[in-house]
Amino acid sequence: MINTSNYFLLAFELLGSLGLLIFGMKMMSDSLQKLAGPQLRHILARITSNRFSGILAGTFITCAVQSSSATTVMTVSFVSAGLLTLSQAISVIMGANIGTTLTAWIMSLGYNVDLTVVVFPAFFFGLLLIYNKRFRFAGDLLYGTAFVFFSLVLLSATGKAMDLEHNETVINFFSSFDTSSYSTILIFLALGTIITCVVQSSAAVMAITILLCSTGVLPINMGLALVMGENIGTTATANIAALGAGTQARRAALAHLLFNLIGVTWVLCLFYPFVDLVCHLAGYDSSNPAQQTSIPIVLATFHTCFNVTNTALLIGFVPQIERLVCWLLPEHKEEEAEDGFKLKYLHSNLMKTPEIMVLQAQKETTLFAQKTQDMFGLVRQLLNEKKTGKREQLISEIEKQEDIADKTEIGIARYLEHISDDHLSSETKNLVRALLREISELESIADSCYNMSRQLKRQMESGKEFTDDQYHQLQAMTIFTNDALTQMNVVMSGHVEDHTIDESYRIENMINLMCKRLKEDNIKAVDEHKYDYSIGTMYTDIVKECEKLGDYIINVMQARFGK
């Protein structure tokens, strides 16, 4: 008989083992995302409207990173960044639910196979790799895997040491519930949901469920109810992460919750026949005590059958699920700050994986580039506007946009600095450097637009007008400059591999040649007294700003092409 002090010790061993399991799963997930980050990024980013490819992608990625929460939050982040549509995200989430069943099979393996023969060698070789800079992520992966397996060994040993199958108090407690009653199933369903929401790890709750069921203390029906609760509870992570994000991100997280709620609802309606079918598939007979060791297999089989069948049933209803979440969460106009500044894609409470954060920063930088061209469009309007009141409004708007550009540069830079605090792959480091260079050059483009508006303001205040020839030459120069901005945004909005930098070089060369000619013509015109020196200075200052702007565009393009 185990005394009270021993139970306290075993309870701490159980909690410590669960903590080790959660830590190992997180370490595995993080290291896999860093190792395969670019590939995961490309897989998700290239998903088409084909819902079946979305399911396969979600399944593959979740199997790879061993965390449906990581995949779901990643997917929500992609929706927030505008890289996935809501319907694409729903299919990925369905796949994530299938992929997470691999975790249950790993758990069942730990209770049926002696893993100590691989745990300690994994610790040793993982430690060696961690201290090798080139292979440190692989070392983290091996170390995390070793922690997971070691925690399973400890949990199995602790379960045996607790000897719960001979503890009358525990047996009587669980025996007080009627396993044939739906109220009992609902109680344990709610319990599984609450515990998973609290500990934020369905793997830990699955480990407890397997431990209790394999000792014979917890009847199989109650254990399967806990598994269903885990499916609902695991959706909490994505929904919490999406709280501060945009409407589309919240809809994606809600779709995950609805998907699992619908699945749990139909399984509850067919609970006992469905359980019998699963037990038959797993070759388990509840009346045979000798088959107690196969219970972890039954739990893993149930988890797999539940998620695969639920996905098969709902795959044809993705549009309806999309419409339902859109109805439940209608679009609201997002509030902006008084000065109009707001970062659209950067949400600090979403996925903290550097690979995903870089994608969001790229999306924000692309939007920044589009805004600089819009700002240059205001300068072109100002150049052609004759009404004083309208010109003053345009000048005021350009000043406001220049201030927003400064804040945008700082906001993106701080976000990228936060990414740099983590261990990054060499590819991600290069992307961060490129983005820092891009936002600096984009802010310089905004400065050039502001400087042009200042020159046009000086010209307006002086009461002097440009000659018709000067107006025509400035309009021609701004057309070339706008073409360069358009080409820059075409490249930044698409895939780099689909474009070349040659067209930008060609346009910049034309801007430089035209600038040189206009400066020479200006000197000649002032010398011939066609207009006075002051208006000629304002004219050439605008021309020079267009030349500078062209150079800044080339710098952005070179950063994007890695040159």
Order of alpha helices (4+ residues) and beta strands (2+ residues): alpha-alpha-alpha-alpha-alpha-alpha-alpha-alpha-alpha-alpha-alpha-alpha-alpha-alpha-alpha-alpha-alpha-alpha-alpha-alpha-alpha-alpha-alpha
